[in-house]
Amino acid sequence: MTVTGWLSFVVRLNYPTFAQILIMSKKRTKKQSDNMTRGRLTGQIKSIFEKESARVLNYKQVGSRLSISDPQTRKLLNEILYSLKKSGFLREIQTGRFKLKQKGAFISGTVDMTRMGYGFIITDDIEEDVFVSNRSLNTALHGDKVKVRLLLGRKGTRPEGEVVEITERARETFVGTVEVMRQFAFLIPDTKGMPFDLFVPLDKLGGAKQGEKAVAKIIEWDKRQKNPVAEIVEVLGKPGEHETEIHAILAEFELPYKFSNEIEKAAKNIHSKIGPEEIKKRRDFRKIPTFTIDPADAKDFDDALSLRKTDDGLWEVGIHIADVTHYVQPDTLLDKETVRRGTSVYLVDRVVPMLPETLSNNVCSLNPGTDKLTYSAVFLMNDKAEVLNEWFGRTIINSNQRFSYREAQVILDGNDGPMKDILLTLHDLAQKLRSGRFDTGAFSFERTEVQFDLDENGYPVSIRFRESGTANELIEEFMLLANKKVAEFIGKKKGAKAKTFVYRIHDKPNPEKISSFITFVKRFGYKLNNSNEGSLALSMNRLIKKVRGKKEQNIIETLALRSMAKAVYSTQNIGHYGLSFKHYTHFTSPIRRYPDMMVHRLLTAYLNGEKSKNEEQYEKLCENSSKKERLAVEAERASIKYKQVEFMQDKLGKPFEGVISGVTEWGIYVEIIDNQCEGMIHIRELDDDFYEYDEENYCIRGRNAGRTFTLGDSVMVEVVKADLQKKQLDYMLV
């Protein structure tokens, strides 16, 4: 019997044909395979959350760890995450963000301490914050990471707990004022979240005198004693003096303000002469027109641009970055110091550099008229600013011109000046890059920054707002382009797992925060479209343009930024939401940021064909860099606040127009429009009625007359107190 005849016979007997058998077999195999895939994937996901029990992860981060890139498997991954939530294995902390559900009566978290001495534990393990009494803190302080045993309480009441272990101290030292008694001394701390005075034995004063500001370190703390025992480790000087207060701010955030002699010596011993052998290894840009644009008072120039027209009418744009990692080798004394510092710190009157000035202002800085070693991203672009080709590698340049932003702006505004044609061409390309970014969903946040004019003693004589123009945008766009393309070069690999790399990531905003912000801006007659990610960015950018120059500009810009997530460094790429980039890193500022040095080293290794580096090691360095960045930002804000309070000291009783910038149960915060100096009107000072806090409507309301003070309202105030010690201003209504 032929095969055809056999198949006909089988069909007549109602048996499945060979083709049907094959199809049925494939269906069964596929179903079994799907079940196996789901089961195996579920196990892998569980393993990730168990290993990283303290972390909150979304499906992109989990997918990245498992090297999942195809849409179908990612969809399955997301389904499994919600299935694990339903089964009680995971908790959904925010929409689409999950954490391992803690078992038992213990939780882990961070202490948020009040001035009264009790605290709350901020935790992802349960929905509510956990109250901990003064006695139950067991020497835990503000910012400490702790393990807490939950205590049984009445149903419906706030959960309470007791600290059973301090897993990580937030700080070791405290800044304050020395009070010397006959037989002992105390340090009265300035540090927020430290409600206890530090007991200092007389033999531990370290030369500190009555009334001086100093730094103390806790050396002993018996749980039965209210006050810890400390020793003075550094004397800062007399309160109120400019140098004392600036050093106190740095010490408050445990940021160093000077380099040790050992570090300075190591920097001076670095061989800075560029020999012919080194030049041979590099692409030579010394004959191509090159320039830098920086603030007028800048001393460290870590980026330069070059431009030349190719024979086929295209533009070769060179983005040249100081080659810091050529001079600072891994695991050296200098490298360990840059890890410890993490970033340069920008205060109102100075820069506290990450690298000693020998390197930051001289050897590495791209000063004009001098051969300099650089790490470059070179792009071949057409007139539409489309990148047609890219090259990354080590180079040598000689900058022809050093512009300040103001000098470059004058030329871009149509006036004559050096390198005019080059500046105008790059400006045109930059504006096209900028338009393209916003068209694809990038946000346009431009906070107004304050600047101080200081006299010879550091006293603020005036406050002005920092100007930003198209010269700033020119530099910004090409730095963004370099950062994006370097990240894509390493991370954008089809069908293969990307090698370990350092990304600058920015998560999606919390929907609740966006919803609150939309409600708030409605008070001013503005609307935001939050129907999808693209519409939110477009709508937010329109809002920022509309409020420019209006009284409510600063408060709306501030709250818009607060509604967004914070950008951090990580080896786990989830993209940069604010810039609308799927891959983004920091490559362009290695003189002032350690992550950029990591990026330079990783890029060099991978260009040389080396294997992927240790992910865990780099993730720890990323976490340290993010922490140091936050501390630097807080120190900068503290220095601005100090100078604002100092500036307002001689203006007591003067009236100012302001905007309500914050509302709390103890009063309202008002920001003066002319100088952004923020102060508080205590609720007890509003004596025309009994005022109550209405959190839902961002206001306080008089119980009898119904008068309200709402976030964003315009008010006239006068200064009644300027407390330099606490960096606080008190206002009253005119």
Secondary structure, DSSP 8 states (H G I E B T S, - for coil): --HHHHHHHHHHTT---HHHHHHHHHHHHHHHHHHHHHHHHHHHHHHHHHHTTT--EEHHHHHHHTT--SHHHHHHHHHHHHHHHHTTSEEEEETTEEEE---SSEEEEEEEE-TTS-EEEE-SSSSS-EEE-TGGGTT--TT-EEEEEEE---TTS--EEEEEEEEE-S-SEEEEEEEE-SSEEEEEE-STT--S-EEEEGGGSTT--TT-EEEEEEEE--TT-SS-EEEEEEEEESTT-HHHHHHHHHHHTT---S--HHHHHHHHTS-----HHHHHTSEE-TTS-EEEEE-TT-----EEEEEEE-TTS-EEEEEEEE-HHHHS-TTSHHHHHHHHH-B-EE-SS-EE-SS-HIIIIIISS--TTSEEEEEEEEEEE-TT--EEEEEEEEEEEE-SEEEEHHHHHHHHTT---TTHHHHHHHHHHHHHHHHHHHHTT--------EEEEE-TTS-EEEEEE----HHHHHHHHHHHHHHHHHHHHHH--TTS------EEEB----HHHHHHHHHHHHTTT-----SSHHHHHHHHHHHHHHHTTSTTHHHHHHHHHHTS---EEESS---BTTTTBSS----S-TTTBHHHHHHHHHHHHHHTT-----HHHHHHHHHHHHHHHHHHHHHHHHHHHHHHHHHHGGGBT-EEEEEEEEEETTEEEEEETTT--EEEEEGGG-TTS-EEEEGGGTEEEETTT--EEETT-EEEEEEEEEETTTTEEEEEE-
